[in-house]
Amino acid sequence: AVQPDGKILVAGFTQVGTSYSFALVRYHADGALDASFGTDGKVITGSSSQSGRSMALQPDGKIVVAGYGSNGSNDDFVLVRYNPDGSLDTSFGVGGTVATAIGAANDWAFSVAIQSDGKIVVGGESHNGANEDFALVRYDADGSLDASFGTGGKVTTAVGSSSDRGRSVALQSDGKILLGGFSSNGANDDFTLVRYNADGSLDTSFGVGGKITTAIGSAHDRAMSVALQSDGKIVVAGYRGSSYDFALVRYNADGSLDSSFGVGGKVTTDFASSTDYGYSVAIQSDGKIVVVGETQGSGGGFGLARYDTDGALDASFGTGGKVMTDLGSADEAYSVAIQPDGKIVVAGNCDSASGAAFAVARYMGTLTVTHGITVLGNGISIMDGDPTPGMADGTDFGVVVLGGTPITRVFTVRNDGDVTRTLGALNVPDGFTVVEALSGTLAPGAADTFTIELEADALGIKAGDVSFTVSGSDANPFNFRVAGSVAAAVPEITVLGNGISIADGDITPSATDHTDFGTVGQGGTAITRTFTVRNDGTADLTLGAVSVPAG
């Protein structure tokens, strides 16, 4: 992940003795280790065969890493949150760590995303005793399970009659959740995409009952990464097994294949007649699509392909749209991020003289800029005409309580052209207010900011276009969509025992959350337990007398 200040974070796992632990490394923008982070730029966490698989940045700079780890008999979802300096965030879970069992066998988390309200969504797979199902878990901001999601914060989904493996989660601006991966059709695997409503129920308006499977070749077709375009279309990347090539599929917002992309919505790419695996996808601000992974041919290692918006390889990138980088041996690229300046950051692993190592490479990735004006939200470029508010770039303001503190967002306007631009008046939709306007002119290379506020004085969903004129530009006016909502204040109670959330109506006492008091001898010292009641809602909570059973 690329921080707003340009620093680069890479998460994964490292071997410590005979076991594995979460590993996190932060680099300066020039690639040097950031000595202010952890110990000389590195952090290692956990000791129970824990593998970090995905990372997300919170707006406050805290870092969430998801993966899985052993509970002694099988693996559970594991989530760790770090402060911006790399120290464990002890306000999260127990000492900064949360472990969640979904089924009675292995539960593996592969992807994490942060909602605009701070809740954390983790996707992966859970073994049901016979095979694997897609699995989603949602946590409140403190690491407790979100009881309003699925069953006790957990959802599992069987797609076919055999193994279904979730690999990548993506959040839509309307609160719906996508989980991509692959599932067995009985003979081999197909790309699989499932969409859920905000409460964890299947979105039956998507595909067939909320589920889609797509065959690309005649062997294993495995989706590894999902990205959302600004127009709501869904891009899924992975690889085709029959010849082991990069594979890319684009779906319309309803789950149908986008026939304007590639051939019938599908694209495959071969690197030098080699075995190629696509692992991660990202969308540039100009709409071009970058896929990275592993290529095993001559000169192979890290493999990158960039596509135009119609799925054709971008001939301006590398050689015919493809780049291969040999870092030595066992080079595998697992993740890609696009910097605001268009440079492409790729992270993975390779063999070094001292063993396996994290590997990071950055590529020049020129963006198509026609108007010279760049607008940034939270350090992320916003396309002119963007119709889909998003949480990452701050165009989705989230939810404010009626009568509460308005939510503000700061956006940056930068002149990347070679002439001075005059900026016109800033227009915002009903329900929003301009707190700080633009200055009027921007010299080449200069930047200015404006601030918008989501008002809190009327219930309902607020949405519309922000716009301003730009002199001498084909983006005149420059506009993008923002959205937010105002909700009534409601109380919401959370009860904690030993720092662990206790579900309302829980009928099974446990020593873990202190609801099982254990045994005391007759006449001995009484056993006491302290429980915490917390109001996580938006209105005052009136508590009555505490009732306890006899004894």
RODO-2510 file (C-alpha; in nm, 4 decimals, decimal comma):
residues 551
     n   res          X          Y          Z
     1     a     0,0000     0,0000     0,0000
     2     v     0,1114     0,3565    -0,0665
     3     q     0,0542     0,6014     0,2184
     4     p    -0,0647     0,9587     0,1456
     5     d     0,2886     1,0804     0,2345
     6     g     0,4385     0,8538    -0,0325
     7     k     0,5806     0,5914     0,2006
     8     i     0,5287     0,2305     0,0920
     9     l     0,4016    -0,0483     0,3176
    10     v     0,4431    -0,4181     0,2405
    11     a     0,2881    -0,6962     0,4506
    12     g     0,3370    -1,0722     0,4455
    13     f     0,4997    -1,3332     0,6643
    14     t     0,8471    -1,4467     0,7626
    15     q     0,9901    -1,7654     0,9083
    16     v     1,0964    -1,7403     1,2717
    17     g     1,2596    -2,0640     1,3809
    18     t     1,0277    -2,3418     1,2671
    19     s     0,7166    -2,1232     1,2568
    20     y     0,5838    -1,8218     1,0658
    21     s     0,4892    -1,4732     1,1850
    22     f     0,3207    -1,1662     1,0379
    23     a     0,5789    -0,9325     0,8841
    24     l     0,5396    -0,5661     0,7948
    25     v     0,7969    -0,3385     0,6282
    26     r     0,7821     0,0333     0,5490
    27     y     0,9948     0,2106     0,2909
    28     h     1,0559     0,5752     0,2145
    29     a     0,9438     0,6948    -0,1284
    30     d     1,2989     0,6347    -0,2575
    31     g     1,2940     0,2680    -0,1480
    32     a     1,5098     0,3059     0,1644
    33     l     1,3849     0,1368     0,4807
    34     d     1,1994     0,3790     0,7107
    35     a     1,3921     0,3591     1,0404
    36     s     1,1080     0,5399     1,2250
    37     f     0,8859     0,2347     1,1734
    38     g     0,9201    -0,0658     1,4048
    39     t     1,2824    -0,1766     1,4261
    40     d     1,4825    -0,0358     1,1344
    41     g     1,1669    -0,0314     0,9214
    42     k     1,0486    -0,3839     1,0049
    43     v     0,7852    -0,5335     1,2365
    44     i     0,7350    -0,9027     1,3172
    45     t     0,4225    -1,0136     1,5086
    46     g     0,2930    -1,3458     1,6419
    47     s     0,4411    -1,6886     1,6874
    48     s     0,1642    -1,9430     1,6157
    49     s     0,2303    -2,0168     1,2488
    50     q     0,0688    -1,6889     1,1424
    51     s     0,0713    -1,5809     0,7764
    52     g    -0,0144    -1,2225     0,6797
    53     r    -0,1956    -1,2112     0,3457
    54     s    -0,3504    -0,8653     0,3012
    55     m    -0,3272    -0,5099     0,4325
    56     a    -0,5467    -0,2007     0,4453
    57     l    -0,4789     0,1536     0,5638
    58     q    -0,7232     0,3375     0,7864
    59     p    -0,7774     0,7141     0,7342
    60     d    -0,6132     0,7764     1,0754
    61     g    -0,2918     0,6088     0,9562
    62     k    -0,3396     0,2841     1,1459
    63     i    -0,2560    -0,0338     0,9540
    64     v    -0,4699    -0,3475     0,9470
    65     v    -0,3147    -0,6783     0,8369
    66     a    -0,5250    -0,9912     0,7839
    67     g    -0,4254    -1,3529     0,7436
    68     y    -0,4501    -1,6721     0,9409
    69     g    -0,2770    -1,8558     1,2229
    70     s    -0,2860    -2,1781     1,4192
    71     n    -0,5037    -2,2226     1,7287
    72     g    -0,3190    -2,5440     1,8116
    73     s    -0,5379    -2,7780     1,6082
    74     n    -0,6299    -2,5792     1,2945
    75     d    -0,6128    -2,2277     1,1534
    76     d    -0,8354    -1,9267     1,2290
    77     f    -0,8746    -1,5846     1,0691
    78     v    -0,6199    -1,3510     1,2318
    79     l    -0,6343    -0,9714     1,2253
    80     v    -0,3652    -0,7386     1,3624
    81     r    -0,3793    -0,3594     1,3849
    82     y    -0,0727    -0,1403     1,4129
    83     n    -0,0242     0,2244     1,5021
    84     p     0,1394     0,4429     1,2344
    85     d     0,4813     0,3863     1,3959
    86     g     0,4479     0,0062     1,3698
    87     s     0,3644    -0,0596     1,7345
    88     l     0,0667    -0,2820     1,8125
    89     d    -0,2595    -0,0934     1,8665
    90     t    -0,3620    -0,2256     2,2096
    91     s    -0,7099    -0,0704     2,1763
    92     f    -0,7843    -0,3342     1,9121
    93     g    -0,8902    -0,6852     2,0130
    94     v    -0,6549    -0,8314     2,2723
    95     g    -0,3213    -0,6494     2,2617
    96     g    -0,3748    -0,5525     1,8982
    97     t    -0,4718    -0,8971     1,7687
    98     v    -0,8022    -1,0710     1,6925
    99     a    -0,8443    -1,4403     1,6060
   100     t    -1,1763    -1,5712     1,4724
   101     a    -1,2850    -1,9309     1,4236
   102     i    -1,5602    -1,9697     1,1637
   103     g    -1,5901    -2,3462     1,1322
   104     a    -1,4355    -2,6443     1,3092
   105     a    -1,1449    -2,6764     1,0629
   106     n    -0,9124    -2,4397     0,8764
   107     d    -1,0308    -2,0799     0,8212
   108     w    -0,8001    -1,8765     0,5959
   109     a    -0,8260    -1,4995     0,5406
   110     f    -0,6764    -1,3572     0,2209
   111     s    -0,8168    -1,0040     0,1878
   112     v    -0,9146    -0,7061     0,4055
   113     a    -1,0903    -0,3735     0,3367
   114     i    -1,2020    -0,0807     0,5550
   115     q    -1,5550     0,0576     0,5280
   116     s    -1,6196     0,4344     0,5461
   117     d    -1,7713     0,3850     0,8948
   118     g    -1,4503     0,2204     1,0177
   119     k    -1,5793    -0,1357     1,0180
   120     i    -1,3370    -0,3955     0,8842
   121     v    -1,4340    -0,6585     0,6266
   122     v    -1,2185    -0,9705     0,5879
   123     g    -1,2677    -1,2276     0,3135
   124     g    -1,1333    -1,5761     0,2574
   125     e    -1,2478    -1,9339     0,2981
   126     s    -1,3687    -2,1723     0,5671
   127     h    -1,3577    -2,5518     0,5658
   128     n    -1,7034    -2,6921     0,6374
   129     g    -1,5820    -3,0430     0,7207
   130     a    -1,5972    -3,1675     0,3633
   131     n    -1,4673    -2,8789     0,1512
   132     e    -1,4167    -2,5032     0,1511
   133     d    -1,6793    -2,2262     0,1356
   134     f    -1,6413    -1,8536     0,0713
   135     a    -1,6168    -1,6754     0,4080
   136     l    -1,6669    -1,3144     0,5156
   137     v    -1,6260    -1,1649     0,8619
   138     r    -1,7007    -0,8066     0,9631
   139     y    -1,5554    -0,6428     1,2715
   140     d    -1,6372    -0,3226     1,4538
   141     a    -1,3574    -0,0673     1,4715
   142     d    -1,2367    -0,2082     1,8047
   143     g    -1,1953    -0,5594     1,6649
   144     s    -1,5133    -0,7073     1,8121
   145     l    -1,7374    -0,9056     1,5792
   146     d    -2,0146    -0,6971     1,4204
   147     a    -2,3330    -0,8698     1,5344
   148     s    -2,5369    -0,6830     1,2691
   149     f    -2,3560    -0,8744     0,9926
   150     g    -2,4508    -1,2287     0,8967
   151     t    -2,4649    -1,4565     1,1998
   152     g    -2,2623    -1,3071     1,4817
   153     g    -2,0465    -1,1178     1,2331
   154     k    -1,9764    -1,4165     1,0055
   155     v    -2,1039    -1,5353     0,6653
   156     t    -2,0159    -1,8500     0,4687
   157     t    -2,1331    -1,9219     0,1150
   158     a    -2,1287    -2,2461    -0,0806
   159     v    -2,1184    -2,1755    -0,4543
   160     g    -2,0899    -2,5254    -0,5956
   161     s    -2,0906    -2,8729    -0,4464
   162     s    -1,7147    -2,8809    -0,3902
   163     s    -1,4402    -2,6372    -0,2863
   164     d    -1,5102    -2,2609    -0,3083
   165     r    -1,2096    -2,0432    -0,2252
   166     g    -1,2405    -1,6687    -0,1581
   167     r    -0,9378    -1,4570    -0,2419
   168     s    -1,0236    -1,0860    -0,2786
   169     v    -1,2787    -0,8491    -0,1246
   170     a    -1,3924    -0,5135    -0,2678
   171     l    -1,6355    -0,2596    -0,1221
   172     q    -1,8911    -0,0759    -0,3332
   173     s    -1,9885     0,2816    -0,2429
   174     d    -2,3490     0,1666    -0,1794
   175     g    -2,2280    -0,0620     0,1009
   176     k    -2,2465    -0,3869    -0,0940
   177     i    -1,9510    -0,6243    -0,0654
   178     l    -1,7854    -0,8281    -0,3408
   179     l    -1,5834    -1,1434    -0,2742
   180     g    -1,3963    -1,2954    -0,5657
   181     g    -1,2124    -1,6246    -0,5956
   182     f    -1,2696    -1,9596    -0,7608
   183     s    -1,4920    -2,2620    -0,7196
   184     s    -1,4949    -2,6164    -0,8478
   185     n    -1,7454    -2,7155    -1,1151
   186     g    -1,6747    -3,0825    -1,0458
   187     a    -1,3982    -3,1126    -1,3039
   188     n    -1,1942    -2,7930    -1,2607
   189     d    -1,2151    -2,4402    -1,1198
   190     d    -1,3961    -2,1334    -1,2545
   191     f    -1,3695    -1,7629    -1,1752
   192     t    -1,6260    -1,6913    -0,9024
   193     l    -1,7761    -1,3650    -0,7794
   194     v    -2,0312    -1,3254    -0,4996
   195     r    -2,2028    -1,0021    -0,3950
   196     y    -2,3493    -0,9403    -0,0518
   197     n    -2,5763    -0,6718     0,0857
   198     a    -2,4450    -0,4544     0,3674
   199     d    -2,5953    -0,6904     0,6269
   200     g    -2,4168    -0,9956     0,4832
   201     s    -2,7154    -1,1415     0,2986
   202     l    -2,6682    -1,2442    -0,0642
   203     d    -2,7571    -0,9752    -0,3177
   204     t    -3,0062    -1,1630    -0,5351
   205     s    -3,0047    -0,8828    -0,7973
   206     f    -2,6493    -0,9907    -0,8875
   207     g    -2,5873    -1,2875    -1,1153
   208     v    -2,7895    -1,5901    -1,0062
   209     g    -2,8857    -1,5561    -0,6420
   210     g    -2,5891    -1,3285    -0,5788
   211     k    -2,3326    -1,5631    -0,7364
   212     i    -2,1456    -1,5758    -1,0690
   213     t    -1,9090    -1,8381    -1,2093
   214     t    -1,7145    -1,7858    -1,5329
   215     a    -1,5133    -2,0427    -1,7268
   216     i    -1,2300    -1,9026    -1,9395
   217     g    -1,0481    -2,2142    -2,0564
   218     s    -1,0934    -2,5884    -2,0198
   219     a    -0,8879    -2,6305    -1,7004
   220     h    -0,8463    -2,4464    -1,3700
   221     d    -0,9437    -2,0775    -1,4031
   222     r    -0,8677    -1,8992    -1,0770
   223     a    -0,9557    -1,5408    -0,9854
   224     m    -0,7158    -1,3826    -0,7381
   225     s    -0,8005    -1,0098    -0,7297
   226     v    -1,1021    -0,7795    -0,7694
   227     a    -1,1088    -0,4051    -0,8468
   228     l    -1,3963    -0,1629    -0,9033
   229     q    -1,3998     0,0913    -1,1845
   230     s    -1,5396     0,4393    -1,1245
   231     d    -1,8377     0,3539    -1,3498
   232     g    -1,9328     0,0577    -1,1290
   233     k    -1,7994    -0,2140    -1,3578
   234     i    -1,6082    -0,4937    -1,1865
   235     v    -1,2645    -0,6143    -1,2997
   236     v    -1,1465    -0,9573    -1,1871
   237     a    -0,7933    -1,0834    -1,2524
   238     g    -0,6230    -1,4183    -1,2120
   239     y    -0,5027    -1,6884    -1,4453
   240     r    -0,6255    -1,9443    -1,6970
   241     g    -0,5087    -2,2962    -1,6186
   242     s    -0,5211    -2,4632    -1,9588
   243     s    -0,2160    -2,2679    -2,0768
   244     y    -0,1377    -2,0739    -1,7578
   245     d    -0,1822    -1,7205    -1,8858
   246     f    -0,2923    -1,3985    -1,7186
   247     a    -0,6722    -1,3861    -1,7286
   248     l    -0,8961    -1,0825    -1,6921
   249     v    -1,2768    -1,0604    -1,6860
   250     r    -1,4935    -0,7486    -1,6674
   251     y    -1,8521    -0,7569    -1,5473
   252     n    -2,1266    -0,4990    -1,5622
   253     a    -2,2651    -0,3779    -1,2296
   254     d    -2,5406    -0,6436    -1,2423
   255     g    -2,2891    -0,9246    -1,2859
   256     s    -2,3357    -0,9808    -1,6587
   257     l    -2,0229    -1,0070    -1,8730
   258     d    -1,9211    -0,6743    -2,0297
   259     s    -1,9195    -0,7502    -2,4038
   260     s    -1,7311    -0,4248    -2,4775
   261     f    -1,4241    -0,5703    -2,3039
   262     g    -1,1924    -0,8168    -2,4800
   263     v    -1,3831    -1,1055    -2,6328
   264     g    -1,7167    -1,1448    -2,4608
   265     g    -1,5836    -0,9757    -2,1474
   266     k    -1,2688    -1,1892    -2,1203
   267     v    -0,8972    -1,1311    -2,1932
   268     t    -0,5996    -1,3679    -2,1638
   269     t    -0,2329    -1,2707    -2,1972
   270     d     0,0704    -1,4923    -2,2526
   271     f     0,4286    -1,3861    -2,1689
   272     a     0,6831    -1,5433    -2,4047
   273     s     0,5046    -1,8808    -2,4242
   274     s     0,5647    -1,9307    -2,0517
   275     t     0,3675    -2,0294    -1,7445
   276     d     0,2115    -1,7084    -1,6100
   277     y     0,0020    -1,6387    -1,3005
   278     g    -0,1885    -1,3127    -1,2488
   279     y    -0,2276    -1,2259    -0,8806
   280     s    -0,3295    -0,8604    -0,8398
   281     v    -0,5129    -0,5882    -1,0339
   282     a    -0,5388    -0,2101    -0,9978
   283     i    -0,7202     0,0588    -1,1969
   284     q    -0,5329     0,3744    -1,2947
   285     s    -0,7090     0,7104    -1,2671
   286     d    -0,7259     0,7231    -1,6490
   287     g    -0,9120     0,3910    -1,6537
   288     k    -0,6253     0,1725    -1,7730
   289     i    -0,5920    -0,1631    -1,5970
   290     v    -0,2681    -0,3013    -1,4496
   291     v    -0,2284    -0,6711    -1,3655
   292     v     0,0816    -0,8147    -1,1966
   293     g     0,1949    -1,1651    -1,1144
   294     e     0,4553    -1,4231    -1,1939
   295     t     0,5971    -1,5301    -1,5290
   296     q     0,8313    -1,8267    -1,5580
   297     g     0,9671    -1,7833    -1,9093
   298     s     1,3121    -1,6638    -2,0158
   299     g     1,3794    -1,3292    -1,8467
   300     g     1,0726    -1,3847    -1,6331
   301     g     1,0025    -1,3131    -1,2701
   302     f     0,7745    -1,0204    -1,1924
   303     g     0,5225    -0,9915    -1,4751
   304     l     0,3167    -0,6787    -1,5498
   305     a     0,0567    -0,6168    -1,8170
   306     r    -0,1331    -0,2946    -1,8791
   307     y    -0,4573    -0,2823    -2,0722
   308     d    -0,6576    -0,0052    -2,2329
   309     t    -1,0152     0,0382    -2,1153
   310     d    -1,1424    -0,2004    -2,3866
   311     g    -0,9125    -0,4822    -2,2727
   312     a    -0,6543    -0,4430    -2,5485
   313     l    -0,2906    -0,4451    -2,4362
   314     d    -0,1577    -0,0899    -2,3992
   315     a     0,1167    -0,0663    -2,6626
   316     s     0,2666     0,2414    -2,4878
   317     f     0,3614     0,0282    -2,1879
   318     g     0,6722    -0,1912    -2,1868
   319     t     0,6922    -0,4178    -2,4920
   320     g     0,3495    -0,4509    -2,6446
   321     g     0,1845    -0,3815    -2,3102
   322     k     0,3957    -0,6267    -2,1081
   323     v     0,6968    -0,6044    -1,8765
   324     m     0,9039    -0,8865    -1,7250
   325     t     1,1575    -0,8242    -1,4479
   326     d     1,4087    -1,0873    -1,3376
   327     l     1,5106    -1,0297    -0,9754
   328     g     1,7120    -1,3508    -0,9439
   329     s     1,5059    -1,6598    -0,8700
   330     a     1,1627    -1,7460    -0,7309
   331     d     1,0352    -1,3980    -0,8222
   332     e     0,6617    -1,3659    -0,7589
   333     a     0,4622    -1,0410    -0,7630
   334     y     0,1548    -1,0580    -0,5406
   335     s     0,0334    -0,6992    -0,5075
   336     v     0,0180    -0,3740    -0,7047
   337     a    -0,0619    -0,0131    -0,6114
   338     i    -0,0755     0,3010    -0,8258
   339     q     0,0847     0,6178    -0,6887
   340     p    -0,0901     0,9537    -0,7501
   341     d     0,1863     1,0402    -1,0006
   342     g     0,1042     0,7252    -1,1999
   343     k     0,4074     0,5222    -1,0950
   344     i     0,3319     0,1544    -1,0360
   345     v     0,4509    -0,0125    -0,7129
   346     v     0,4723    -0,3917    -0,7182
   347     a     0,5464    -0,6097    -0,4147
   348     g     0,6188    -0,9791    -0,3813
   349     n     0,9099    -1,2032    -0,2944
   350     c     1,2309    -1,3442    -0,4374
   351     d     1,5292    -1,5520    -0,3277
   352     s     1,8298    -1,3616    -0,1933
   353     a     2,1729    -1,4652    -0,0679
   354     s     2,0293    -1,5018     0,2826
   355     g     1,7076    -1,6773     0,1792
   356     a     1,3602    -1,5679     0,0754
   357     a     1,3084    -1,1918     0,0890
   358     f     1,0435    -0,9265     0,0371
   359     a     1,0829    -0,7715    -0,3079
   360     v     0,9510    -0,4314    -0,4185
   361     a     0,9847    -0,2732    -0,7625
   362     r     0,8521     0,0576    -0,8957
   363     y     0,7801     0,1266    -1,2615
   364     m     0,7218     0,4404    -1,4612
   365     g     0,3522     0,4331    -1,5452
   366     t     0,2550     0,7452    -1,7345
   367     l    -0,1066     0,8506    -1,6969
   368     t    -0,3104     0,9899    -1,9834
   369     v    -0,3687     1,3535    -1,8864
   370     t    -0,5661     1,5616    -2,1350
   371     h    -0,6553     1,8657    -1,9274
   372     g    -0,3540     1,9182    -1,6999
   373     i    -0,5705     1,9354    -1,3883
   374     t    -0,5535     1,6613    -1,1249
   375     v    -0,7966     1,6408    -0,8335
   376     l    -0,6964     1,4322    -0,5322
   377     g    -0,8961     1,3018    -0,2388
   378     n    -0,6991     1,1413     0,0431
   379     g    -0,3999     1,1391    -0,1937
   380     i    -0,5889     0,9390    -0,4588
   381     s    -0,6592     1,0797    -0,8045
   382     i    -1,0275     1,1411    -0,8879
   383     m    -1,1215     1,1115    -1,2541
   384     d    -1,3126     1,3930    -1,4225
   385     g    -1,6762     1,2845    -1,4494
   386     d    -1,6349     1,0095    -1,1878
   387     p    -1,9947     0,8977    -1,1167
   388     t    -1,9210     0,6600    -0,8281
   389     p    -1,8386     0,8012    -0,4830
   390     g    -1,5745     0,5966    -0,3049
   391     m    -1,4486     0,5625     0,0486
   392     a    -1,0798     0,5507    -0,0408
   393     d    -1,0726     0,8938    -0,2103
   394     g    -1,3151     1,0565     0,0355
   395     t    -1,5943     1,1224    -0,2161
   396     d    -1,8185     0,8933    -0,0105
   397     f    -1,8679     1,0934     0,3107
   398     g    -2,0265     0,8057     0,4989
   399     v    -2,2959     0,8670     0,7610
   400     v    -2,3439     1,1602     0,9987
   401     v    -2,5933     1,1631     1,2870
   402     l    -2,8783     1,4132     1,2658
   403     g    -2,7718     1,7200     1,4629
   404     g    -2,4206     1,5830     1,5050
   405     t    -2,0851     1,7179     1,3901
   406     p    -2,0785     1,7637     1,0111
   407     i    -1,8282     1,5518     0,8164
   408     t    -1,5678     1,7466     0,6200
   409     r    -1,3422     1,6394     0,3367
   410     v    -1,0430     1,8238     0,1917
   411     f    -0,9658     1,7865    -0,1788
   412     t    -0,6548     1,9010    -0,3638
   413     v    -0,6500     2,0550    -0,7124
   414     r    -0,3113     2,0423    -0,8860
   415     n    -0,2041     2,1994    -1,2149
   416     d     0,0048     1,9354    -1,3952
   417     g     0,0037     2,1337    -1,7191
   418     d     0,2428     2,3966    -1,8492
   419     v     0,0148     2,7047    -1,8440
   420     t    -0,1598     2,8939    -1,5655
   421     r    -0,5236     2,7885    -1,5159
   422     t    -0,8088     3,0014    -1,3851
   423     l    -1,0472     2,8092    -1,1635
   424     g    -1,4130     2,9091    -1,1423
   425     a    -1,6636     2,8986    -0,8589
   426     l    -1,7073     2,5720    -0,6733
   427     n    -2,0549     2,4162    -0,6953
   428     v    -2,1748     2,1456    -0,4545
   429     p    -2,5047     1,9527    -0,4353
   430     d    -2,7822     2,0106    -0,1821
   431     g    -2,6896     1,8826     0,1609
   432     f    -2,3264     1,9901     0,1245
   433     t    -2,1561     2,3222     0,2039
   434     v    -1,8324     2,4770     0,0779
   435     v    -1,6172     2,5470     0,3842
   436     e    -1,3063     2,6585     0,1950
   437     a    -1,3206     2,7627    -0,1725
   438     l    -1,0526     2,7593    -0,4429
   439     s    -0,8172     3,0564    -0,4708
   440     g    -0,8882     3,1359    -0,8379
   441     t    -0,5673     3,0698    -1,0318
   442     l    -0,3079     2,7936    -1,0410
   443     a     0,0404     2,8319    -1,1876
   444     p     0,2042     2,5275    -1,3517
   445     g     0,2984     2,2786    -1,0789
   446     a     0,0983     2,4636    -0,8127
   447     a    -0,1786     2,3149    -0,6002
   448     d    -0,4723     2,4426    -0,3980
   449     t    -0,7253     2,2807    -0,1670
   450     f    -1,0968     2,3125    -0,1090
   451     t    -1,3069     2,1797     0,1764
   452     i    -1,6629     2,0452     0,1594
   453     e    -1,8908     1,9644     0,4510
   454     l    -2,1766     1,7131     0,4705
   455     e    -2,4490     1,8972     0,6621
   456     a    -2,6199     1,7233     0,9536
   457     d    -2,9504     1,9101     0,9650
   458     a    -3,1851     1,6954     0,7518
   459     l    -3,2367     1,3178     0,7356
   460     g    -3,1750     1,1286     0,4131
   461     i    -2,9207     1,0411     0,1443
   462     k    -2,7336     1,3352    -0,0066
   463     a    -2,5670     1,2966    -0,3467
   464     g    -2,4721     1,5011    -0,6487
   465     d    -2,1860     1,6512    -0,8482
   466     v    -1,9087     1,8799    -0,7261
   467     s    -1,7901     2,0997    -1,0138
   468     f    -1,5677     2,3950    -1,1006
   469     t    -1,4645     2,5488    -1,4307
   470     v    -1,1068     2,5363    -1,5613
   471     s    -0,9864     2,7864    -1,8199
   472     g    -0,8431     2,6478    -2,1457
   473     s    -0,9217     2,2879    -2,0515
   474     d    -1,1208     2,0098    -2,2119
   475     a    -1,2285     1,9193    -1,8577
   476     n    -1,4457     2,2286    -1,8332
   477     p    -1,6085     2,2030    -1,5920
   478     f    -1,4235     1,9403    -1,3911
   479     n    -1,6851     1,7402    -1,1993
   480     f    -1,7175     1,4328    -0,9795
   481     r    -1,9916     1,2762    -0,7696
   482     v    -2,0054     1,2894    -0,3890
   483     a    -2,2497     1,1175    -0,1542
   484     g    -2,3312     1,0843     0,2120
   485     s    -2,6275     1,0325     0,4397
   486     v    -2,7779     1,1752     0,7569
   487     a    -2,9235     0,9199     0,9977
   488     a    -3,1217     0,9424     1,3187
   489     a    -2,9340     0,8926     1,6436
   490     v    -2,9737     0,5449     1,7935
   491     p    -2,8070     0,3767     2,0917
   492     e    -2,6174     0,0522     2,0429
   493     i    -2,4866    -0,1534     2,3308
   494     t    -2,1763    -0,3694     2,3435
   495     v    -2,0913    -0,5838     2,6458
   496     l    -1,7332    -0,7011     2,6921
   497     g    -1,5874    -0,9638     2,9200
   498     n    -1,2087    -0,9882     2,9365
   499     g    -1,2038    -0,7516     2,6362
   500     i    -1,4130    -0,9919     2,4260
   501     s    -1,7577    -0,8989     2,2918
   502     i    -2,0473    -1,1018     2,4365
   503     a    -2,3410    -1,1480     2,2015
   504     d    -2,6888    -1,0543     2,3224
   505     g    -2,8666    -1,3736     2,4250
   506     d    -2,5441    -1,5753     2,4518
   507     i    -2,6383    -1,9035     2,6239
   508     t    -2,2944    -2,0646     2,6398
   509     p    -2,0707    -1,9424     2,9256
   510     s    -1,7009    -1,9374     2,8393
   511     a    -1,3818    -1,8947     3,0374
   512     t    -1,2441    -1,6825     2,7539
   513     d    -1,4946    -1,3980     2,8006
   514     h    -1,5247    -1,4616     3,1783
   515     t    -1,8909    -1,5705     3,1607
   516     d    -1,7759    -1,9072     3,2979
   517     f    -1,6582    -1,8245     3,6510
   518     g    -1,4978    -2,1599     3,7112
   519     t    -1,5185    -2,3387     4,0469
   520     v    -1,4780    -2,2070     4,4008
   521     g    -1,4672    -2,4259     4,7100
   522     q    -1,7465    -2,3936     4,9651
   523     g    -1,6538    -2,1235     5,2095
   524     g    -1,3630    -2,0121     4,9936
   525     t    -1,2906    -1,6716     4,8405
   526     a    -1,5626    -1,5631     4,6003
   527     i    -1,4693    -1,5308     4,2319
   528     t    -1,5425    -1,1906     4,0814
   529     r    -1,5620    -1,0820     3,7198
   530     t    -1,5780    -0,7309     3,5778
   531     f    -1,7776    -0,6676     3,2617
   532     t    -1,7775    -0,3539     3,0476
   533     v    -2,0907    -0,2016     2,8940
   534     r    -2,0143     0,0362     2,6075
   535     n    -2,2449     0,2578     2,4028
   536     d    -2,1293     0,2247     2,0416
   537     g    -2,4346     0,4056     1,9104
   538     t    -2,5164     0,7687     1,8452
   539     a    -2,7700     0,8444     2,1208
   540     d    -2,7738     0,8246     2,4996
   541     l    -2,8320     0,4797     2,6488
   542     t    -3,0388     0,4410     2,9664
   543     l    -2,9416     0,1347     3,1687
   544     g    -3,1633    -0,0384     3,4211
   545     a    -3,0772    -0,2450     3,7252
   546     v    -2,8476    -0,5461     3,6766
   547     s    -3,0155    -0,8829     3,7382
   548     v    -2,8079    -1,1915     3,8200
   549     p    -2,9045    -1,5557     3,8840
   550     a    -2,9115    -1,7093     4,2273
   551     g    -2,5644    -1,7985     4,3543
***
